[in-house]
Amino acid sequence: MRVDRVEIFVTDLPDRLRRRSAGSHSDTGEPGNVMGKPILLKVHADGLVGYGQVRPTGRNHWLPDTSLSVVATLRDYYGPLLLGADITDLERLWSDFDRTLPANGPARAVIDFALHDLMGKAYGVPVHALLGGAARPQIPLEWSVSLSESVEDMVSASTEVIERHGIRNFSLKAGGAAGWRQDVRMLGAVREALGADVTIGLDANMAWTVGETIRAINAMADYDVSYVEQPIHKTDFVGLARVRSAINGVALIADEPITALHDVLQIVRADAADAVCIKLAKVGGIRQARKMTTIAEAARIQVNVGGAAVMSQLEAAAIAHYYASVPAQHMLDGAEFVFALGGVLADPLVPETDFAIRPDGHVTVPSSPGLGIRVDDQAVKELALVSEVVGG
């Protein structure tokens, strides 16, 4: 099957979601404003259509791409290379992309998602079957709690999630202006409120120094913090290794520096982390994520799945198929794409879905062919802020 047409859309979101972190804030933007809105890709081949979607967060500290830069990359560079390509020809395409326009993780990811969706539909199997099967079809979800200067607000936000959704994995944003001691107090208060049977980690988004990180984590010893994610600057691999050796077994996750295969290898060589956070929209999709996972598995470090996939069932499904394909011993519990699921935030392009959070805080990986998500094409037309066609 060969690609004969590519359609690119930026679609509006009727609701606005804003969340705080130490690095920068995530904001889907006002309705009608292209900044922060998701890019939908439709890849046509021999009468079938593959769908993919990503949402560059726009103004942020870790991803340089914007909605319009992704559109330009797809329209002017990668889209023409797709025309006439076999839908299974990912390795050659990625090599061509490297020679044409390097990096551009979100643009590559949305192509990767759409081609996997196409392949699954062509072969009549869900995407995880293309990856070796569903080693973990029931996926435990993680809730990332937005940063607040109020300890009480973070406690109430966490307890509400357990009551409403049954989720028992939490990532608490840390690194606020009040300093690391406030983060210690916050963790203690949340642990007291949630009890001993809930997994709690901290994500400082590079806000601390090496010394502050070591002091903070050791001060949290009584609160059973499961992990700390990217506490210092992303370029300081030596500093991460120093932190790891001084925090008495608390898992250290590298996040912001992980954009390509060589970044995982660099973490391994520096002995700088216990796990690497893989965000599919950042690293270029499912195929690259699986390669990165293989490096981590060989080095006996785990992977952690990031990416909130806000109001995007397609992006969440792509993450879910990847997550399900990784055996439990290689994966930290908790996938972050809860903000795309039915019962939490509605996807305006997918009005009918059974891809929803269960009362026990888990979600089942889709089992229909491809990504397993049915997109309403009429909703795409009605919500399109930008539309482009390549070929056909």
C-alpha positions as CSV (number, residue, x, y, z in Angstrom):
1,M,0.0,0.0,0.0
2,R,1.4,3.4,-1.0
3,V,0.6,6.8,0.3
4,D,-1.4,8.9,-2.3
5,R,-2.5,11.9,-0.2
6,V,-1.8,13.6,3.2
7,E,-4.2,16.0,5.0
8,I,-3.0,18.2,7.8
9,F,-5.3,20.0,10.3
10,V,-4.9,22.2,13.4
11,T,-8.2,21.7,15.2
12,D,-9.7,23.8,17.9
13,L,-10.4,22.8,21.5
14,P,-13.6,24.0,23.1
15,D,-12.2,23.9,26.6
16,R,-8.9,25.4,27.9
17,L,-6.6,23.5,30.2
18,R,-3.8,25.3,32.0
19,R,-1.3,23.6,34.3
20,R,1.8,24.9,36.2
21,S,5.2,23.5,36.6
22,A,8.6,24.9,37.6
23,G,9.9,24.9,34.1
24,S,7.0,26.6,32.3
25,H,3.3,26.4,32.2
26,S,1.3,24.1,29.8
27,D,-1.6,25.9,28.2
28,T,-3.9,24.8,25.4
29,G,-4.7,28.4,24.7
30,E,-8.0,30.3,24.2
31,P,-10.5,28.7,21.8
32,G,-9.8,29.9,18.3
33,N,-6.1,30.6,18.9
34,V,-3.8,28.2,17.0
35,M,-1.1,28.3,19.6
36,G,-1.3,25.1,21.8
37,K,-3.8,23.3,19.6
38,P,-3.4,19.8,18.3
39,I,-2.3,18.8,14.8
40,L,-4.3,16.0,13.1
41,L,-2.8,14.1,10.2
42,K,-4.7,11.9,7.8
43,V,-2.6,9.6,5.6
44,H,-4.5,8.1,2.6
45,A,-3.3,4.9,1.0
46,D,-5.3,2.6,-1.3
47,G,-8.7,3.6,0.1
48,L,-7.7,3.4,3.8
49,V,-7.0,6.3,6.1
50,G,-4.5,6.4,9.0
51,Y,-5.0,9.0,11.7
52,G,-2.4,10.6,14.0
53,Q,-2.5,13.5,16.4
54,V,-0.1,15.4,18.6
55,R,-0.2,18.7,20.5
56,P,3.0,20.7,20.8
57,T,2.6,22.7,24.1
58,G,3.8,25.9,22.5
59,R,5.3,28.1,25.2
60,N,7.4,25.6,27.2
61,H,10.9,24.8,28.4
62,W,11.3,21.4,26.7
63,L,9.9,21.3,23.2
64,P,10.8,23.9,20.6
65,D,8.0,23.0,18.2
66,T,4.8,24.9,17.8
67,S,1.5,24.0,16.1
68,L,2.4,26.1,13.0
69,S,6.0,24.9,12.8
70,V,4.7,21.3,12.8
71,V,2.3,22.2,10.0
72,A,5.1,23.7,8.0
73,T,7.3,20.7,8.5
74,L,4.6,18.3,7.4
75,R,3.5,20.4,4.4
76,D,6.8,21.5,3.0
77,Y,9.3,18.7,4.0
78,Y,8.0,15.4,5.3
79,G,4.6,15.3,3.5
80,P,6.1,15.3,0.0
81,L,8.5,12.5,1.0
82,L,5.5,10.4,2.1
83,L,3.8,10.5,-1.3
84,G,4.3,7.2,-3.1
85,A,6.0,5.6,0.0
86,D,4.9,2.2,1.2
87,I,3.1,2.5,4.5
88,T,5.6,0.0,6.1
89,D,8.7,1.8,4.9
90,L,9.4,3.7,8.2
91,E,13.1,3.1,8.3
92,R,13.8,4.6,4.8
93,L,11.4,7.5,5.5
94,W,13.2,8.3,8.8
95,S,16.5,8.3,7.0
96,D,15.1,10.6,4.4
97,F,13.7,12.9,7.1
98,D,17.2,13.0,8.7
99,R,18.7,14.2,5.5
100,T,15.9,16.7,4.8
101,L,15.1,18.3,8.1
102,P,16.5,16.9,11.4
103,A,14.8,16.5,14.7
104,N,11.1,17.8,14.6
105,G,9.9,15.1,17.0
106,P,6.2,16.0,17.0
107,A,6.0,16.1,13.2
108,R,7.6,12.7,13.0
109,A,5.5,11.3,15.8
110,V,2.2,12.3,14.1
111,I,3.4,10.5,10.9
112,D,4.5,7.5,12.9
113,F,1.1,7.3,14.6
114,A,-0.8,7.6,11.3
115,L,1.3,5.0,9.6
116,H,0.9,2.5,12.5
117,D,-2.8,3.2,12.4
118,L,-2.8,2.4,8.6
119,M,-0.7,-0.7,9.1
120,G,-3.0,-2.0,11.8
121,K,-6.1,-1.4,9.6
122,A,-4.5,-3.0,6.6
123,Y,-3.6,-6.1,8.5
124,G,-6.7,-6.1,10.7
125,V,-4.8,-6.0,14.0
126,P,-4.4,-3.5,16.8
127,V,-1.1,-1.6,16.8
128,H,0.3,-3.4,19.9
129,A,0.1,-6.6,17.8
130,L,2.6,-5.0,15.4
131,L,4.9,-4.4,18.4
132,G,5.0,-7.9,19.7
133,G,1.7,-8.1,21.5
134,A,0.1,-6.6,24.7
135,A,2.4,-7.7,27.5
136,R,0.4,-5.4,29.8
137,P,-3.1,-4.7,28.4
138,Q,-4.4,-3.2,31.6
139,I,-2.5,0.1,32.0
140,P,-2.2,1.8,35.4
141,L,-2.6,5.6,35.1
142,E,-0.7,8.4,36.7
143,W,-2.0,11.8,37.6
144,S,0.3,14.8,37.4
145,V,-0.7,17.3,40.1
146,S,-0.2,20.9,38.9
147,L,2.3,23.1,40.9
148,S,0.8,25.3,43.6
149,E,2.2,27.5,46.3
150,S,-0.5,26.2,48.5
151,V,0.1,22.8,50.2
152,E,-3.6,22.6,50.9
153,D,-4.4,22.9,47.2
154,M,-2.1,20.1,46.3
155,V,-3.5,17.9,49.0
156,S,-7.1,18.5,48.0
157,A,-6.2,18.0,44.3
158,S,-4.7,14.6,45.1
159,T,-7.4,13.3,47.3
160,E,-10.1,14.4,44.8
161,V,-8.4,12.3,42.1
162,I,-8.5,9.1,44.2
163,E,-12.1,9.7,45.1
164,R,-13.2,10.4,41.5
165,H,-11.0,8.2,39.4
166,G,-9.4,5.6,41.6
167,I,-5.9,6.5,40.5
168,R,-3.1,5.6,42.9
169,N,0.0,6.9,41.1
170,F,0.8,10.5,41.5
171,S,3.5,12.8,40.2
172,L,3.6,16.0,42.2
173,K,5.0,19.1,40.5
174,A,7.8,20.7,42.6
175,G,10.4,23.4,42.4
176,G,8.2,26.4,43.1
177,A,9.4,29.8,44.2
178,A,9.1,29.0,47.9
179,G,12.1,26.6,47.6
180,W,12.8,22.9,48.2
181,R,11.8,23.0,51.9
182,Q,8.2,23.8,50.8
183,D,8.3,20.9,48.5
184,V,9.3,18.6,51.4
185,R,6.4,20.0,53.5
186,M,4.0,19.5,50.6
187,L,5.1,15.9,50.0
188,G,4.7,15.1,53.7
189,A,1.2,16.6,53.7
190,V,0.1,14.7,50.6
191,R,1.6,11.4,52.0
192,E,-0.3,11.9,55.3
193,A,-3.6,12.5,53.4
194,L,-3.3,9.7,50.9
195,G,-1.8,7.0,53.1
196,A,0.9,4.5,52.6
197,D,-0.5,2.5,49.7
198,V,-0.3,5.2,47.1
199,T,2.7,5.8,44.8
200,I,4.0,9.3,45.0
201,G,6.8,10.8,42.9
202,L,8.1,14.4,42.5
203,D,8.9,16.2,39.2
204,A,11.0,19.4,39.8
205,N,11.4,20.2,36.1
206,M,15.1,21.2,36.5
207,A,14.4,23.7,39.3
208,W,16.9,22.6,41.9
209,T,20.7,22.6,42.1
210,V,22.7,19.4,42.8
211,G,23.1,20.3,46.4
212,E,19.4,21.3,46.9
213,T,18.3,18.0,45.2
214,I,20.4,15.9,47.6
215,R,19.2,17.8,50.6
216,A,15.6,17.7,49.5
217,I,15.4,14.0,48.7
218,N,17.2,12.9,51.8
219,A,14.8,15.2,53.9
220,M,11.9,13.2,52.3
221,A,13.1,9.9,53.6
222,D,10.2,9.4,56.0
223,Y,7.6,10.1,53.3
224,D,8.4,7.2,50.9
225,V,8.9,9.2,47.7
226,S,9.1,6.6,44.9
227,Y,11.1,8.7,42.4
228,V,12.3,12.2,41.6
229,E,12.1,13.3,38.0
230,Q,14.7,15.7,36.4
231,P,15.5,17.8,39.4
232,I,18.5,19.6,37.8
233,H,19.4,21.0,34.4
234,K,19.0,18.6,31.5
235,T,22.6,19.1,30.3
236,D,24.2,18.1,33.7
237,F,24.7,14.4,33.4
238,V,27.6,14.5,35.8
239,G,25.4,16.2,38.3
240,L,22.6,13.6,37.9
241,A,25.1,10.9,38.6
242,R,26.2,12.7,41.8
243,V,22.6,13.0,42.8
244,R,21.9,9.3,42.1
245,S,24.8,8.2,44.3
246,A,23.7,10.3,47.2
247,I,19.9,9.7,47.6
248,N,19.8,6.3,49.1
249,G,18.0,4.3,46.5
250,V,15.2,6.8,45.5
251,A,14.7,6.3,41.8
252,L,16.0,9.1,39.6
253,I,14.3,9.7,36.3
254,A,15.8,11.6,33.4
255,D,13.2,13.4,31.3
256,E,14.0,16.7,29.6
257,P,17.3,15.5,28.0
258,I,15.6,12.5,26.4
259,T,14.8,13.3,22.8
260,A,16.7,10.8,20.7
261,L,18.4,7.4,20.9
262,H,21.8,8.8,21.8
263,D,20.4,10.6,24.8
264,V,19.4,7.3,26.4
265,L,22.9,5.9,25.6
266,Q,24.4,9.0,27.2
267,I,22.4,8.5,30.4
268,V,23.5,4.8,30.5
269,R,27.2,5.7,30.0
270,A,27.1,8.4,32.7
271,D,25.3,6.0,35.1
272,A,23.0,9.0,35.7
273,A,19.5,7.7,36.2
274,D,17.4,4.7,37.2
275,A,14.8,5.4,34.5
276,V,14.3,7.5,31.4
277,C,11.1,9.3,30.6
278,I,9.9,8.7,27.1
279,K,7.4,11.1,25.6
280,L,6.3,9.8,22.2
281,A,5.5,13.3,20.8
282,K,9.0,14.4,21.8
283,V,11.1,11.5,20.5
284,G,9.3,10.9,17.2
285,G,6.7,8.2,17.8
286,I,6.2,4.6,18.6
287,R,9.1,3.1,16.6
288,Q,11.7,5.4,18.1
289,A,10.3,4.8,21.5
290,R,10.7,1.1,21.1
291,K,14.3,1.5,20.1
292,M,15.0,3.7,23.1
293,T,13.3,1.1,25.3
294,T,15.6,-1.6,24.0
295,I,18.6,0.4,25.0
296,A,17.2,0.9,28.5
297,E,16.3,-2.8,28.8
298,A,19.9,-3.8,27.8
299,A,21.3,-1.4,30.5
300,R,18.8,-2.7,33.2
301,I,17.2,0.7,33.6
302,Q,13.5,1.2,33.4
303,V,11.4,3.5,31.2
304,N,8.7,5.9,32.3
305,V,5.9,7.0,30.0
306,G,5.2,10.7,29.8
307,G,2.9,12.8,27.6
308,A,-0.4,14.1,28.8
309,A,-2.1,13.9,25.4
310,V,-4.6,16.5,26.5
311,M,-8.0,16.0,24.9
312,S,-6.5,13.7,22.2
313,Q,-7.7,10.1,22.2
314,L,-5.5,9.4,19.2
315,E,-2.3,10.4,20.9
316,A,-3.3,8.7,24.1
317,A,-4.1,5.5,22.2
318,A,-0.6,5.6,20.5
319,I,1.0,5.9,23.9
320,A,-1.2,3.1,25.3
321,H,-0.2,0.7,22.5
322,Y,3.5,1.4,23.2
323,Y,3.0,1.1,27.0
324,A,1.1,-2.2,26.6
325,S,4.0,-3.7,24.5
326,V,6.6,-3.2,27.2
327,P,6.8,-6.0,29.9
328,A,6.0,-4.7,33.5
329,Q,9.5,-5.3,34.8
330,H,10.9,-2.7,32.4
331,M,8.3,0.0,32.9
332,L,7.6,2.2,35.9
333,D,4.0,2.1,36.9
334,G,1.7,4.9,35.7
335,A,1.0,6.4,32.2
336,E,0.3,10.1,32.1
337,F,-2.2,10.3,29.3
338,V,-5.2,10.5,31.6
339,F,-6.2,14.0,30.4
340,A,-7.3,12.4,27.1
341,L,-9.6,9.7,28.5
342,G,-13.4,9.6,28.6
343,G,-14.6,10.6,32.1
344,V,-11.8,13.1,32.5
345,L,-11.6,15.5,29.5
346,A,-13.6,15.0,26.4
347,D,-12.0,14.8,22.9
348,P,-14.1,17.0,20.5
349,L,-13.0,14.8,17.6
350,V,-14.1,11.5,19.2
351,P,-17.6,12.0,20.6
352,E,-18.2,8.3,21.1
353,T,-15.5,6.2,22.8
354,D,-15.0,3.3,25.2
355,F,-11.4,4.3,25.7
356,A,-12.1,5.6,29.2
357,I,-10.7,5.4,32.7
358,R,-12.0,2.5,34.8
359,P,-13.0,2.9,38.5
360,D,-9.8,1.2,39.6
361,G,-7.6,3.9,37.9
362,H,-6.6,1.7,34.9
363,V,-7.4,1.8,31.2
364,T,-7.6,-1.1,28.7
365,V,-5.4,-0.8,25.6
366,P,-7.7,-0.5,22.5
367,S,-8.2,-3.8,20.7
368,S,-9.7,-2.7,17.3
369,P,-7.5,-2.6,14.2
370,G,-5.0,0.2,14.1
371,L,-5.0,2.7,17.0
372,G,-8.6,1.7,17.7
373,I,-10.0,5.2,17.7
374,R,-13.0,6.3,15.6
375,V,-12.6,10.0,14.5
376,D,-15.6,12.1,13.5
377,D,-14.5,13.6,10.2
378,Q,-17.4,16.1,10.3
379,A,-16.1,17.4,13.7
380,V,-12.6,17.7,12.1
381,K,-14.1,20.0,9.4
382,E,-16.1,22.1,11.8
383,L,-13.2,22.6,14.3
384,A,-10.4,23.1,11.7
385,L,-8.4,26.3,12.3
386,V,-5.8,25.4,9.7
387,S,-6.0,22.8,6.9
388,E,-3.5,21.8,4.2
389,V,-3.3,19.0,1.6
390,V,-0.2,17.4,0.2
391,G,-0.8,15.4,-3.0
392,G,-4.0,14.2,-4.6
